[in-house]
Amino acid sequence: MASRPAVTGIRPAGGSPAGVASALGILLCCLTAMPTLADEAASSGLSVSVTAARRICFTDTVEVTGSLFARREVDILPERDGYKVAQVFVAPLETVTAGQALASLSPMEGMPGSGSPSTIRAAVSGTILRSNAQPGAPASPRQGALFQIAAQGEIDLQAEVPLAGLAKLAVGQPVTVQPLGVQSVSGTVRRIDASLDPASQLGRVRIGLSASPGGSARVGTFARGMISLRERCGIGVPYSSVMYEADGTIVQTIEGDRIVTRQVSIGLLSGTDVEILVGLTEADKVVVRAGAFLRDGDQVYPITREAAGGR
């Protein structure tokens, strides 16, 4: 039988025709996909929370701390020796009127010159601060006061204030006083000492309290005072939006999908917000939590947060 002639042809090096076709197909797919991947990379960006700068009213305040004192203390003593306490009619923190009976005294037995029973009365209206009167105990002017009264029930906060805040204070400014453990009461700046404590560099201020509800503001209690100076309204942003750098204070804003860094000047604080004096308008949106990982011109994906929402 005659042999069949061999078939000849050109074969690319490195594989069969089927393998070459498969490789070419993969290459074409990759080339087709490359523009899509590039587009996705170009459109992707870090997600950041943003909020609109808005108009907020800020109150300038000075915080002071100290203790409560009676504005004027009046001691009530027996007029002479030879007596003992027979009965006590009042207790500390009770309100009394001028002339009200506080205790009755009886002559001590065996004491020469003992007189008839007598009554200790309040010399002024006010609040009983202390009582040393105990039934059966001797009552003598040499043993000190039986009672101590805060005249008219007037209580002051004697507080210390930092030097920076001292210059802002003036007599008559309103104060909110928060005694430890009880509800707050209103007050007014009564007196500002001109001198400073040389060791602490703190000044002193006297704040008169209004009537304490239920007599709850006790003498000797620690208290804080917030002195209201003035209020002004302006542009505000979350304090977390502000960054401090060597060149100054900055806020990162959003224009389109790009970071734009703004130099700003800040003013007063109100809760978690800060006043922006210069550098922003109400039309601006700011990054809620600014960070060094963001740079001017970076592309981001902004997610708007409402001002009242979580920041």
C-alpha positions, 0 to 999 in steps of 0.5 A: 500500500502506498504511504500517505504523504505527511501534512506540513504547516507552520506551528508557532513555537511553544504550543498547539494551535488550540493553546495559542487561541486560548491564550489570545482569548485571555489576552483580549479579555484582559485588554477589554477589562483594563479600562473598566478597572481603571475607571473603578479605581478613579471613581473610588475614594475613602468614605467620610462623614460630612456635615454642613456648617450652620448658624449657632448661638454661643455663650461666653462663660467663665467657670469658677469653683469654691465653697458656700459661706454665710454672707453674715454670721450672727452668734447668739449667746446667753447674757450671763453665767449660772444657767443651763439649757432646759429646752431647745426649740430649733435645729440647724437649717431651720429658718427663724425670724427676729425675736423667735425663741430658740431655747429656754434656760433654767438657773443651775442649782447651787449657783449663787446669784441664779436668776429666774428662767429665761429664753434665748431669742434670735437677734436677726431673721435668717437660717440656723447654721449651727446649734451647740445647745443641748438640754442639761448642758451649761449655758455661759457666754464664756463657752461660746455661742449657743446658736449661729445664724446666717443673717437673712439666710443669705449665702455666698459662693466664695470662689477662685477664678483663673487669671484669664477669666478674671478680667472678663468679670464684672459686678452684677453678672448672672451666675448659675451655681451648682452645689455638690449633691443638690440642684443648681441655683441662680446667683449674681457676682457681688464682689471681685477681689483686686489681688491674686493669690501669688502661689496659685495665680488665682483671683477670688470672686464673691457670688450671692445666691438667690433663695435656695430651694428648700434650704438645700445649699448648705454652708461649707458645701463645694460648688461650681459657678458658671458666669455668663458673659455674653452671647453671640451667634455665628458659624459653627461646626463640630469641634472634631472638625478642627485640626491644629497644625504648625501653620495654624488652625484648619478645617477640611471641607468638601467641594464635589468629591475632593478635600479642600483645606481651609484656614480658620479662626475659632472663637467660643465653644458650645457643647461639642460645637466651636464657633468659626470666626473666619474661614467658612460660610453656611454653604460649606460642608466640613469633614466631621472628624478631620484627620491627618490621613486626608490631604488637600485634593484627595478624592473621597466619598462624602456621607452627609450627617445631620447636625443633630445626629451622631458625630 
